[in-house]
Amino acid sequence: MNTKVLTFLILSFTSAAFSEDFKTLNGKQYKDATVSRVEPDGIVLIRKSGVAKVYFTDLPKDVQVRFGYDPEKATAYSASQAANYAAYQKQQEEAAQRQREEVVAKNKAILGEQKPHGTARPLRSASGGRRHLAATDW
């Protein structure tokens, strides 16, 4: 149990020790941020308020050099990510369309099992005899 607590404390202090401030070229600041991962087009930062991705094009040259920014790799990576996202969106749209079509088919099947509105139904009259009521009598 003590080793778990000690490990947790070490990791907590380690992450706090590596927290730093980042400032973009347009002046936006990310205080007490920890770099979660480095991607070809930017860095992912973890802060108390959440996770943010900051693109290298928005960061000063010294930060770009520090994290190994390569504009060509970044462009290829961004294009790949955009293509993957477009494929994902298309897949989601196709799945939603299939689901809509299934619902329509189920509704048609349910309606096909029901009696049409124009079908007459036998009713008993006040005198006890049967009479037919057409759908237009409703």
C-alpha positions as CSV (number, residue, x, y, z in Angstrom):
1,M,0.0,0.0,0.0
2,N,2.8,2.4,0.8
3,T,4.4,1.9,-2.6
4,K,1.2,2.8,-4.3
5,V,0.9,6.0,-2.4
6,L,4.6,6.8,-2.9
7,T,4.3,6.2,-6.7
8,F,1.2,8.4,-6.9
9,L,3.0,11.2,-5.0
10,I,6.1,10.9,-7.2
11,L,4.0,11.1,-10.4
12,S,2.0,14.0,-9.1
13,F,5.1,16.0,-8.2
14,T,6.7,15.0,-11.5
15,S,3.8,16.3,-13.6
16,A,3.7,19.5,-11.5
17,A,7.5,19.9,-12.0
18,F,7.1,19.7,-15.8
19,S,4.2,22.1,-16.0
20,E,5.0,25.3,-17.9
21,D,3.4,28.2,-19.5
22,F,2.9,28.6,-23.3
23,K,2.0,31.7,-25.1
24,T,0.8,31.7,-28.7
25,L,1.8,34.3,-31.3
26,N,-1.6,36.0,-30.9
27,G,-1.2,36.3,-27.1
28,K,-3.3,33.4,-25.8
29,Q,-1.7,31.9,-22.7
30,Y,-1.7,28.3,-21.5
31,K,-0.6,28.4,-17.8
32,D,0.6,25.4,-15.8
33,A,0.3,23.2,-18.9
34,T,1.8,19.8,-19.3
35,V,2.7,18.5,-22.8
36,S,0.7,15.3,-23.1
37,R,1.9,14.4,-26.6
38,V,3.7,15.9,-29.6
39,E,2.1,15.5,-33.0
40,P,3.6,16.6,-36.3
41,D,1.4,19.7,-36.5
42,G,1.2,20.7,-32.8
43,I,1.3,19.8,-29.1
44,V,-1.5,18.6,-26.9
45,L,-1.5,20.3,-23.5
46,I,-3.2,19.2,-20.3
47,R,-4.3,22.0,-18.0
48,K,-6.6,22.2,-15.0
49,S,-9.4,23.5,-17.3
50,G,-9.0,20.6,-19.8
51,V,-7.0,19.5,-22.8
52,A,-6.1,21.7,-25.7
53,K,-4.2,21.2,-28.9
54,V,-2.0,24.1,-29.9
55,Y,-0.7,24.1,-33.5
56,F,3.0,24.9,-34.1
57,T,2.0,27.6,-36.6
58,D,0.5,29.5,-33.6
59,L,3.6,29.1,-31.4
60,P,6.9,31.0,-31.4
61,K,9.9,29.7,-33.4
62,D,11.8,28.6,-30.2
63,V,8.9,26.3,-29.2
64,Q,8.7,24.9,-32.8
65,V,12.4,24.1,-32.7
66,R,12.2,22.6,-29.2
67,F,9.5,20.1,-30.2
68,G,10.9,19.3,-33.7
69,Y,8.4,21.0,-35.9
70,D,8.7,20.2,-39.6
71,P,6.3,22.1,-41.9
72,E,6.2,19.4,-44.5
73,K,5.5,16.6,-42.1
74,A,2.8,18.8,-40.4
75,T,1.1,19.5,-43.8
76,A,1.1,15.8,-44.6
77,Y,-0.2,14.9,-41.2
78,S,-3.0,17.5,-41.3
79,A,-4.0,16.3,-44.7
80,S,-4.1,12.7,-43.5
81,Q,-6.2,13.7,-40.4
82,A,-8.6,15.6,-42.6
83,A,-9.0,12.6,-44.9
84,N,-9.6,10.3,-42.0
85,Y,-12.2,12.6,-40.5
86,A,-14.0,13.0,-43.9
87,A,-14.1,9.2,-44.2
88,Y,-15.4,8.9,-40.6
89,Q,-18.1,11.5,-41.3
90,K,-19.1,9.6,-44.5
91,Q,-19.3,6.4,-42.6
92,Q,-21.5,8.0,-39.9
93,E,-23.8,9.5,-42.5
94,E,-24.2,6.2,-44.3
95,A,-24.9,4.4,-41.0
96,A,-27.6,7.1,-40.2
97,Q,-29.1,6.7,-43.6
98,R,-29.3,2.9,-43.2
99,Q,-30.9,3.4,-39.8
100,R,-33.5,5.8,-41.3
101,E,-34.3,3.3,-44.1
102,E,-34.7,0.5,-41.5
103,V,-37.1,2.6,-39.5
104,V,-39.1,3.4,-42.6
105,A,-39.3,-0.2,-43.6
106,K,-40.4,-1.2,-40.1
107,N,-43.1,1.5,-40.2
108,K,-44.3,0.3,-43.5
109,A,-44.5,-3.3,-42.3
110,I,-46.4,-2.2,-39.2
111,L,-48.8,-0.1,-41.3
112,G,-49.2,-3.0,-43.8
113,E,-50.4,-5.2,-40.9
114,Q,-53.0,-2.7,-39.8
115,K,-56.5,-2.5,-41.4
116,P,-56.8,0.4,-43.9
117,H,-59.1,3.2,-42.8
118,G,-61.7,2.5,-45.6
119,T,-62.5,-1.0,-44.3
120,A,-66.0,-1.3,-42.8
121,R,-66.3,-2.8,-39.4
122,P,-69.5,-4.5,-38.1
123,L,-71.3,-2.7,-35.3
124,R,-74.3,-3.5,-33.3
125,S,-77.2,-1.1,-33.6
126,A,-79.4,0.0,-30.6
127,S,-81.9,-2.6,-31.7
128,G,-79.3,-5.4,-31.5
129,G,-78.9,-5.9,-35.3
130,R,-75.6,-5.5,-37.1
131,R,-74.9,-2.6,-39.3
132,H,-71.7,-1.6,-41.1
133,L,-69.9,1.6,-40.3
134,A,-67.7,3.0,-43.1
135,A,-64.5,4.9,-42.3
136,T,-66.2,8.1,-43.5
137,D,-68.8,7.7,-40.7
138,W,-66.3,8.3,-37.9
